[in-house]
């Protein structure tokens, strides 16, 4: 199937792949515009547009009068086994909304209930918005608890659920990729044409009772998935 994307997006994709593969290394000067024009048989405006895309995504930076260089970007690794450790990684949270809702159909199906307490927040790392999350708790558990209030909860939702006799014991994650909504573009400052990762997490307590479902959205250009496990012998 032919690649029908505009030429500047095809060129940006090729350069991005080289940066992510380490062929173009942090601090390395990008080939000159004339060299890129020759390499890709493209017009100057097309090359400038491609470079602009990668600057917006944080892969490249300009030094006036010197050239364009590959940035030393830190890609956040998503370990599906855990959230961030805010004590050591400079992570802060901003509560955006707390209310009782009828959750989306997929969340309601996972919770097994039609009413839930929603806690919607934004995660910042070193002052940069890196994640939006919508966490839902079944109202049969959340009613009358701190989960329905806007105040910061010491120990977070896990402590509240544990105090109720429903400690978080296991979870399952489903991760998909899609283009961002307007809310996600504006809330996370997602560059044009960059998808987001959507992490759908169901948390279970005793007897596999669902006690939390979280929908977590992250800009795809900032993250990589990291899975590790032993391979059983035959």
N, C-alpha and C positions, 0 to 999 in steps of 0.2 A: 504494500500500500504506500503510495507516494506521500512524502512529508509535505503537506500543503500549508504549513505555518509560514508567516511572513519571513523573509530572508533574515532580518535582524534577530528574530527569535531563534532561528536555526543556528545562526552563528553564536549567539549567546549560550545556547544549549551545549554546543561543542566546546566552547571555552570553559564553561562551568564544569563540564565533565573532566576536562584536563586539570582544573584546579582541585576538584574533589579527589581525583586519582593521584595527585601529587606530581603530575607532570609539570605543571606550573606551580612553583612552591611559594610559600609566604615570603614577601619581600622582593620577589623576582619582578623585574620590569617586564611589562607586557610588550610584545613585538610592536613596532611602530605602526601608525595608521597605514602608511604606504605598504608595509609588509603584510598587514592583515588584508588590505585591499587586493594585493596580489594573491595571497593564499586562498581567499574565499571568492575571488572574482566578483567583488561587490563594490558598490559606490561608496564614497566617503561618508555620505549621510547614513547609509546602512550600517557601516562599521561604528559610527558614533552612536547610533541608536542601540546597537548590541552592547557596547561598552556601558552606555547609560543604564541599561537593564541590570547589568551585573554590579554597577555602583549602587543602585537602589537596593539590591539584595544584600549588599555588604561584602561582596566578593572582591571588589576592586576599589582603589582609592587613587586620587590624582595628586600629584605634586606639581604646582604651577611652574611651568617652564622646564620641567625635568621629564615628566612622563606619567604613565599610569602603572600602578604596582598592584600585585596581589596582596590582599589584606591577610593578616594573621587572624583568621576567624576562629572562634571557639564554638564548635558545634556541640550542642547539648545532647548527651546520650540518654535515651529513654530506657531505663531498666524496668521492664514490666513487673518486676518483683517488688518495687518500692516507689514511693514518692520521693521528692527531694528531702534532704536534711537541712531545714532552715537555719539550724544553729551553726552550720559550717559553710554554707554555700551562698550566703547573701540573698536569700529568698524572702520576700515579703508578700503579704496578701492584702487585697482591698475588697471588702464586702460590697457588692453592687446591688444585691436584692435579697430579701428574705420574705417569703409568703407561702400561704397554702395554695396549692394549685391542683388542677387535673393534669397529670404529666402527659408527655407525648406517648403515643401508642406503644412504642418499643420499650419505653421506660416502665409504663404501667404493666406490660406483659412480664417484664423481668421482675418487678416488685410483687406482682400478684395483687395489687391494690389500685383503686382508681383515684385516690386522693393522697397527696404527698406534701411534705414540707420541703420547699425548695430553698437552697442556699447557693446563690450565684456569686462567684467571686473572680477576681483577676489576680494572676500571679505575676509579680515583677522580680526580675533578677538584675541586681546592680542598676536599678532604676529603669530598666527596659521591660515593657510588657511582653511576656513570653507565653502566656497561657490564659485561656478563659475556661471556667468550669461551672457546670450546673449539677449540683449534688441533690439527690432526691431521697427522702426518708419516709417510710410508710407512716401515715397519720396515726394508725393504731399504736405506734410506738412513740412518735414524735410529739403528739398532742400534750401540751402542758409542760414541755421540757425546754431547756435552753436552745434546742434545735430550731425552735420557732421564733427566736429572738435575734436581733441584730448584734447583740453584744458579743465580743470575743469570748470563746469558750476555752477556759483553761483545760489543756489536754485534748481539745477538739472533740469532734463527733465521736471518735472511738471511745473516749472516756464516758460520754453520756450513754452510749449504747451498752458499754460494759456495766455501768451502774444500774441499767435497766435489766441486766441479766442476759444481754445479747452481745457478748464480745465479738469483735470482728475476727474470724478464724481463717477465712480463705477468700479468694476472689478469682474472677476470670476477666480477662481483657479481650476485646475485639477491636482491632485497629484498622481503619479504612482511610482512604484519601479522597478528598473532593475539593472543589473550588469553594472559597469562603463566602459567607453571607456578608451583607453590608455591615451588620453589627460586628462581625469578626474582623473585617478589613479595617474598620475604624477603631475598634478596641485594641487590636494587636498591631496596627500599622503595617498590614501585610502588603508588600509590593504588588504591582499589577501582574497578573498571570501566574501568581505563585499559589499552589494549593495548600490546604491545611491537612494535618493529621487529626482524625477524630477517634478518640479512644473511648470506648464504651465499657465501663467497669462495673461489674456486679459483685458486691461484697456479701459474704454469707456468714451466718452465725451457726449455732448448734442446729443439727439436723438439716443443714443446707437452707436454712431460712434466709431469704434475701432481706438485708437490713439497710442497704444503701445501693443506689445506682448513680453513677457519675458519668456525665458526658464531658469530656475534656478535649479542648481544641487547641492545637499548637501550629504555628507557621512551619510548613514542611522544610523550608530552607534553613531553619535553625536547628533541626533535630535529626538524629539518626536513631534507629531502633537497635537495641543491643540484646541479643539472646545468647545465652550460654548454658550448656548442659552436658553432662557426661554421656557418651555413647555406650549403651550396654553391650557387653560382650555376648557372643553367640552362645 
